[in-house]
Amino acid sequence: MLKLGGRVAAEAAAQVHALRAAGHDVVVVHGAGPQITAEMERRGIVASFVNGRRVTTPEVLEVVRESLHAVNDAVCAAIGPDSVGLMGDEIGLPAVQVTELGLVGDPVPSAPAAVLAALAAGHVPVIVPLAAGPLNVNADEAAAALAIGLGADRILFVSDVPGVLLDGEVAAQIGVDDAEQMLKAGVFEGGILPKLEAAIRAARGGVHAAIGATEVAV
């Protein structure tokens, strides 16, 4: 499982091809954070976040869908004809609504039939993190839930940061208990929060997790 940040999504095709050449099935989940923020600014919509998660109104959800669809097209084009773009809400990605964040959902581990069919056909599913509702789902959390539901061996969170930074240095490995304690203590902030939380969830669910060069291990 590869989770791609919006800034690096279209450039990650080489990783997909390398993994497939090594004999691995690959599922991709991508975000579109920078694109969503830029389009919201263009439309004069004020963004609001809670612990790194975007508060989503119907107006914001429209921007989210359009931006994610555009990134999905770019990622699929970069990977090539073996890719299959899938909208999470259209394939029944399940989530529990987080009402205080609006049209936002916490994804539930699942193995959607459309993803299994794409893999069986030798394709690379490229999934937009929207859930049935539709609900906006954090891409990191969606990737972790899918990795658990699909029984993935490994999940790699790819972004424009090299890994989890501790005292200005990239940590080679961080245990989930330590990570949870540091999260509670407020050691981390911003975009790394949902990535680390998702990596912890994946690791707890039996999936080997890494954020860039940092392994998150049980």
C-alpha positions as CSV (number, residue, x, y, z in Angstrom):
1,M,0.0,0.0,0.0
2,L,1.3,3.4,-1.0
3,K,-0.2,6.6,0.5
4,L,0.9,9.6,-1.6
5,G,0.7,13.2,-0.5
6,G,-0.8,15.7,-2.9
7,R,2.5,17.3,-3.5
8,V,4.2,14.1,-4.6
9,A,1.4,12.1,-6.0
10,A,2.1,12.4,-9.7
11,E,5.8,11.9,-9.2
12,A,5.5,8.6,-7.4
13,A,5.0,6.4,-10.5
14,A,8.6,5.2,-10.3
15,Q,7.9,3.7,-6.9
16,V,4.8,1.9,-8.1
17,H,6.7,0.4,-11.1
18,A,9.6,-0.7,-8.9
19,L,7.3,-2.4,-6.5
20,R,5.4,-4.2,-9.2
21,A,8.7,-5.2,-10.9
22,A,9.7,-6.8,-7.6
23,G,6.5,-8.9,-7.7
24,H,4.3,-6.9,-5.3
25,D,0.6,-6.0,-5.8
26,V,0.3,-2.2,-5.3
27,V,-2.7,-0.2,-4.1
28,V,-2.4,3.6,-4.1
29,V,-4.3,6.1,-2.0
30,H,-3.5,9.8,-2.6
31,G,-4.4,13.1,-1.1
32,A,-4.8,16.5,-2.6
33,G,-4.2,18.9,0.3
34,P,-2.3,21.6,-1.5
35,Q,-4.6,21.6,-4.5
36,I,-7.7,21.8,-2.2
37,T,-6.3,24.6,-0.2
38,A,-5.3,26.6,-3.4
39,E,-8.7,26.1,-4.9
40,M,-10.5,27.1,-1.7
41,E,-8.4,30.3,-1.6
42,R,-9.2,31.0,-5.2
43,R,-12.9,30.7,-4.4
44,G,-12.6,32.8,-1.2
45,I,-13.5,29.8,1.1
46,V,-11.8,30.0,4.5
47,A,-10.1,26.7,5.5
48,S,-10.5,25.3,9.0
49,F,-8.6,22.4,10.5
50,V,-8.8,20.4,13.8
51,N,-5.8,18.3,14.6
52,G,-4.8,18.3,11.0
53,R,-8.2,17.3,9.7
54,R,-10.2,19.6,7.4
55,V,-13.6,20.8,8.5
56,T,-15.8,20.0,5.6
57,T,-19.0,21.8,4.6
58,P,-21.0,20.9,1.4
59,E,-19.2,23.8,-0.3
60,V,-15.8,22.5,0.8
61,L,-16.7,18.9,-0.2
62,E,-17.3,20.1,-3.7
63,V,-13.8,21.5,-3.9
64,V,-12.4,18.4,-2.2
65,R,-14.0,16.1,-4.8
66,E,-12.9,18.2,-7.8
67,S,-9.3,18.5,-6.5
68,L,-9.0,14.8,-5.7
69,H,-10.4,13.8,-9.1
70,A,-7.8,16.0,-10.8
71,V,-5.0,14.5,-8.8
72,N,-6.3,11.0,-9.4
73,D,-6.3,11.7,-13.2
74,A,-2.6,12.9,-12.9
75,V,-1.5,9.9,-10.8
76,C,-3.2,7.4,-13.2
77,A,-1.6,9.1,-16.2
78,A,1.8,8.9,-14.6
79,I,1.5,5.2,-13.7
80,G,0.2,4.3,-17.1
81,P,-2.5,2.0,-18.6
82,D,-2.3,-0.5,-15.8
83,S,-3.8,2.0,-13.3
84,V,-7.5,2.2,-12.4
85,G,-8.9,5.3,-10.8
86,L,-11.5,4.6,-8.1
87,M,-13.7,7.1,-6.2
88,G,-13.9,5.8,-2.7
89,D,-17.6,6.8,-2.2
90,E,-18.6,5.1,-5.5
91,I,-16.9,1.8,-4.5
92,G,-18.6,1.9,-1.1
93,L,-15.6,2.8,1.2
94,P,-17.2,2.7,4.6
95,A,-16.7,5.4,7.3
96,V,-18.3,6.7,10.5
97,Q,-19.2,10.3,10.3
98,V,-17.4,12.7,12.6
99,T,-20.2,15.3,13.0
100,E,-18.2,17.9,14.7
101,L,-16.0,18.1,11.6
102,G,-19.0,18.3,9.2
103,L,-19.0,15.9,6.2
104,V,-16.0,14.0,7.5
105,G,-15.7,10.3,8.2
106,D,-13.4,8.0,10.1
107,P,-12.8,5.1,7.7
108,V,-13.5,1.5,8.7
109,P,-11.1,-1.3,7.6
110,S,-12.5,-2.8,4.4
111,A,-11.7,-4.7,1.2
112,P,-14.0,-3.1,-1.4
113,A,-14.9,-5.5,-4.2
114,A,-13.7,-3.0,-6.9
115,V,-10.2,-2.9,-5.4
116,L,-10.0,-6.7,-5.2
117,A,-11.3,-7.0,-8.8
118,A,-8.7,-4.5,-10.0
119,L,-5.9,-6.4,-8.3
120,A,-7.1,-9.7,-9.6
121,A,-7.0,-8.2,-13.2
122,G,-3.4,-7.2,-12.7
123,H,-4.1,-3.5,-12.3
124,V,-3.0,-0.8,-9.8
125,P,-6.0,0.7,-8.0
126,V,-5.6,4.4,-7.4
127,I,-8.1,5.4,-4.8
128,V,-9.7,8.8,-4.0
129,P,-10.2,9.0,-0.2
130,L,-13.9,9.8,-0.1
131,A,-16.3,7.5,1.8
132,A,-19.9,6.6,1.2
133,G,-22.2,9.5,2.2
134,P,-20.2,11.1,0.6
135,L,-17.8,12.0,3.4
136,N,-14.4,13.5,3.2
137,V,-11.8,11.1,4.7
138,N,-8.2,11.9,5.5
139,A,-6.1,10.1,3.0
140,D,-3.6,8.8,5.6
141,E,-6.5,7.3,7.6
142,A,-8.1,5.9,4.5
143,A,-4.9,4.2,3.4
144,A,-4.4,2.7,6.9
145,A,-8.0,1.3,7.0
146,L,-7.7,-0.2,3.5
147,A,-4.3,-1.7,4.3
148,I,-5.7,-3.4,7.3
149,G,-8.9,-4.5,5.5
150,L,-6.9,-5.8,2.5
151,G,-4.4,-7.6,4.6
152,A,-1.5,-5.7,3.2
153,D,2.1,-6.6,4.2
154,R,3.3,-3.0,4.2
155,I,2.1,0.6,4.0
156,L,4.4,3.4,3.1
157,F,3.4,7.1,3.6
158,V,5.1,9.1,0.9
159,S,5.2,12.9,1.3
160,D,7.5,15.9,0.9
161,V,9.0,15.2,4.3
162,P,11.7,12.6,4.8
163,G,10.2,11.0,7.9
164,V,9.3,11.6,11.5
165,L,11.6,14.3,12.9
166,L,12.8,14.1,16.5
167,D,15.1,16.9,17.7
168,G,15.6,17.9,14.1
169,E,16.7,14.5,12.9
170,V,14.8,11.8,11.0
171,A,14.0,8.9,13.4
172,A,15.0,5.5,11.9
173,Q,12.3,3.8,14.0
174,I,9.7,4.7,16.5
175,G,7.6,2.3,18.6
176,V,3.9,2.7,18.6
177,D,3.7,3.1,22.4
178,D,6.3,5.9,22.3
179,A,4.6,7.5,19.3
180,E,1.3,7.5,21.1
181,Q,2.8,9.0,24.2
182,M,4.5,11.8,22.2
183,L,1.2,12.5,20.4
184,K,-0.6,12.9,23.7
185,A,2.2,15.1,25.0
186,G,1.9,17.4,22.0
187,V,5.4,16.7,20.6
188,F,4.1,16.8,17.0
189,E,1.9,19.2,15.2
190,G,0.4,19.9,11.8
191,G,0.4,17.4,8.9
192,I,2.5,14.8,10.6
193,L,-0.3,14.1,13.1
194,P,-2.7,12.2,10.9
195,K,0.2,10.4,9.2
196,L,1.6,9.2,12.5
197,E,-1.8,8.3,13.9
198,A,-2.6,6.3,10.7
199,A,0.8,4.6,10.8
200,I,0.1,3.6,14.4
201,R,-3.3,2.2,13.5
202,A,-1.9,0.2,10.6
203,A,0.9,-1.2,12.8
204,R,-1.6,-2.2,15.4
205,G,-3.6,-3.9,12.7
206,G,-0.7,-6.0,11.6
207,V,0.6,-4.0,8.7
208,H,4.3,-3.0,8.7
209,A,4.2,0.9,8.5
210,A,6.7,3.5,7.5
211,I,6.5,7.3,7.1
212,G,9.2,8.1,4.6
213,A,12.4,6.7,6.2
214,T,10.9,6.2,9.6
215,E,9.5,2.8,10.5
216,V,6.6,2.7,13.0
217,A,6.8,-0.6,14.8
218,V,4.7,-2.4,17.4
